[in-house]
Amino acid sequence: MPLNTARDHLRVLEDEGLIRSEPVNTGRRGRPPLVFHPVRETSSSPRARARVEGADVRGRMLRAVTSESPRLGDEALRQVDVLYEHLDDAGLNPVVDEEALRFDLAPCRYRGVLAVDQALVCAVHEQLVRDVLRLADGPLEMRRLDPFVTPHRCQLLLSPNESGSSDAHEES
C-alpha cells in the first residue's frame, strides 16, 4: 500500500475516533513521527466521545419526528445510531431495520480489488464494526457480515451480546 494511502486511511480512522496519534520525540529536527494507538473507550478520546454523543443526539432527533416508537432500549439505539453514521460516512448507504437488527449496505468502493483480497477487506470492515459498537458501549454485537448477498448489496446483522443485557429490546 502506498504511504499516502496509508496516511489517508489513518486520518479517517482518527477522525472516526477509532485510533489516536501522538508524536514520538526522537530528539531530531523536523516533523516527529507519529505512533497510533487504538481507542478502547470514549473516555480516552475526545473525538470518539464527540462522535458517539453526536450520533446519539441526531438519532434521538430523527426518532422524535417519526411516528414509530423504538423497540430497542436506549443503549442499543445509541449503538445503532453510531454505527449508522460510521457506515454512512464510509459511503455504504446503510438502510436499517432496527427490529431485525439488520443493515443493508451498498458494496464498498473497494469492490474492484476484492477479487484478490475480498476476505481481507471484509475482515477489516468487520473489525471496524466491532470497534464502533464497542465504543458506543451497549448490548449489541456484530453477528455477521454477509458480503454481496446480491451483486449490489451486502448485509450486516447484529445481535444482543452474550452477556444477555436486557437493554437490547425493550420489554413490551
For each residue, the residues with C-beta under 8 A, 3 or more apart:
1: 5 6
2: 5 6
3: 6 7
4: 7 8
5: 1 2 8 9
6: 1 2 3 9 10
7: 3 4 10 11
8: 4 5 11 12
9: 5 6 12 13
10: 6 7 13 14 19 21 36
11: 7 8 14 15
12: 8 9 15 16
13: 9 10 16 18 19
14: 10 11 17 18 19 20 21 36 47
15: 11 12 47
16: 12 13 47 48 51 86 89 132
17: 14 39 42 45 47 48 49 50 51 52 135
18: 13 14 38 39 48 128 131 132 135
19: 10 13 14 36 37 38 39
20: 14 36 37 39 44 45 47
21: 10 14 34 35 36 37
22: 34 35 37
23: 32 33 34 35
24: 32 33 34 35
25: 32
26: 32 33
27:
28: 32
29:
30:
31:
32: 23 24 25 26 28
33: 23 24 26
34: 21 22 23 24
35: 21 22 23 24
36: 10 14 19 20 21
37: 19 20 21 22
38: 18 19 131
39: 17 18 19 20 42 44 45 48 131 135
40: 44 134
41: 44 45 48 135 137
42: 17 39 45 48 49 52 135 137
43: 49
44: 20 39 40 41 48
45: 17 20 39 41 42 48 49
46: 49 50
47: 14 15 16 17 20 50 51
48: 16 17 18 39 41 42 44 45 51 52 135
49: 17 42 43 45 46 52 53
50: 17 46 47 53 54
51: 16 17 47 48 54 55 82 85 86 135
52: 17 42 48 49 55 56 78 82 135 136 137
53: 49 50 56 57
54: 50 51 57 58 85
55: 51 52 58 59 78 81 82 84 85 136
56: 52 53 59 60 77 78 81 82
57: 53 54 60 61
58: 54 55 61 62 81 85
59: 55 56 62 63 77 78 80 81 84
60: 56 57 63 64
61: 57 58 64 65
62: 58 59 65 66
63: 59 60 66 68 70 77
64: 60 61
65: 61 62
66: 62 63
67:
68: 63
69:
70: 63 77 98 170
71: 98 99 169 170
72: 76 77 80 98 168 169 170
73: 76 77 139 166 167 168 169 170
74: 77 78 167
75: 78 79 137 138 139 165 167
76: 72 73 79 80 138 139 140 160 167 168 169
77: 56 59 63 70 72 73 74 80 81 98
78: 52 55 56 59 74 75 81 82 136 137 138
79: 75 76 82 83 133 136 137 138 139 140 158
80: 59 72 76 77 83 84 96 98 101 140 158
81: 55 56 58 59 77 78 84 85 136
82: 51 52 55 56 78 79 85 86 132 133 135 136
83: 79 80 86 87 94 103 129 132 133 136 158
84: 55 59 80 81 87 88 94 96 103
85: 51 54 55 58 81 82 88 89
86: 16 51 82 83 89 90 128 129 132
87: 83 84 90 92 94 103 105 156
88: 84 85 91 92 93 94
89: 16 85 86
90: 86 87 108
91: 88 106 108 109
92: 87 88 105 106 108 154
93: 88 105 106
94: 83 84 87 88 103 104 105 156
95: 103 104 105
96: 80 84 102 103
97: 100 101 102 103 104
98: 70 71 72 77 80 101
99: 71
100: 97 157
101: 80 97 98 140 143 157 158 159
102: 96 97 155 156 157 158
103: 83 84 87 94 95 96 97 155 156 157 158
104: 94 95 97 153 154 155
105: 87 92 93 94 95 108 153 154 155 156
106: 91 92 93 152 153 154
107: 111 147 148 152 153 154
108: 90 91 92 105 111 114 121 125 154
109: 91
110: 113 114 121
111: 107 108 114
112: 115
113: 110 116 117 121
114: 108 110 111 117 118 121 122
115: 112 118
116: 113
117: 113 114 120 121
118: 114 115 121 122 147
119: 122 123
120: 117 123 124
121: 108 110 113 114 117 118 124 125
122: 114 118 119 125 126 145 147
123: 119 120 126 127
124: 120 121 127 128
125: 108 121 122 128 129 145
126: 122 123 129 130 142 145
127: 123 124 130 131
128: 18 86 124 125 131 132
129: 83 86 125 126 132 133 142 145 156
130: 126 127 133 134 141 142
131: 18 38 39 127 128 134 135
132: 16 18 82 83 86 128 129 135 136
133: 79 82 83 129 130 136 138 140 141 142 158
134: 40 130 131 137
135: 17 18 39 41 42 48 51 52 82 131 132
136: 52 55 78 79 81 82 83 132 133
137: 41 42 52 75 78 79 134
138: 75 76 78 79 133 165 167
139: 73 75 76 79 160 161 163 165 166 167 168
140: 76 79 80 101 133 158 159 160 161 168
141: 130 133 158 159 160 161 162
142: 126 129 130 133 145 156 157 158
143: 101 157 158 159
144: 156 157
145: 122 125 126 129 142 154 155 156 157
146: 149 154 155 156 157
147: 107 118 122 154
148: 107 151 153 154
149: 146 153 154 155
150: 153
151: 148
152: 106 107
153: 104 105 106 107 148 149 150
154: 92 104 105 106 107 108 145 146 147 148 149
155: 102 103 104 105 145 146 149
156: 87 94 102 103 105 129 142 144 145 146
157: 100 101 102 103 142 143 144 145 146
158: 79 80 83 101 102 103 133 140 141 142 143
159: 101 140 141 143
160: 76 139 140 141 164 165 168 169
161: 139 140 141 164 165
162: 141
163: 139
164: 160 161
165: 75 138 139 160 161 168
166: 73 139 171
167: 73 74 75 76 138 139 170
168: 72 73 76 139 140 160 165
169: 71 72 73 76 160
170: 70 71 72 73 167
171: 166
172:
